[in-house]
Amino acid sequence: MTPSSSAVSASTRLALRLVRAVGLGLLPALLVGCTATKSTVYFAKAEQALYEARALDAETWAPYMWTRANETMKKSREEWAYADFGAAEQLAIEASELAERAAKRAQENRSNGVLPGQMRELPTAATAPPPAEDAAPPAQPEPVTNPTPTPWGG
């Protein structure tokens, strides 16, 4: 016996519906997986930038930038652990940029011989003209008094 064409087409339609339902059900899971993978790629880039900064001794020559990059990466790992992949990705990108800046600053400071904490240039104070000798002192304002009593007795 051969199945009729209407029976085959009905079973085919049923199979297509089943495939669509399963496909639509798996789509959100695939998108979440892509987000986690994407943030992991940014983690790797940030870790590489931190490694390069550490190799240039940024901890010594650019301590502020190094600390900020390192702490931002720690926060990125924390957000990733809480499955907040979008925030983790943004923090990893920021940590990578900060680590690159720390490496650059460490190279500059080392080549210029600027020790951490040294000011590069002392600020100059604006000089005010000397006060006039016969100028009267500024008048004191009159104290404010309120003749009407307040409800709390004041």
Buried (B, 14 or more C-beta within 10 A) or exposed (E): EEEEEEEEEEEEEEEEEEEEEEEEEEEEEEEEEEBBEBBBEBBEBBBEBBEBBBEBBBBEBBBEBBBBBBEBBEBBBEBBEEEBBEBBBBBBBBBBBBBBBBBBBBBEBBEEEBEEEEEEEEEEEEEEEEEEEEEEEEEEEEEEEEEEEEEEEE
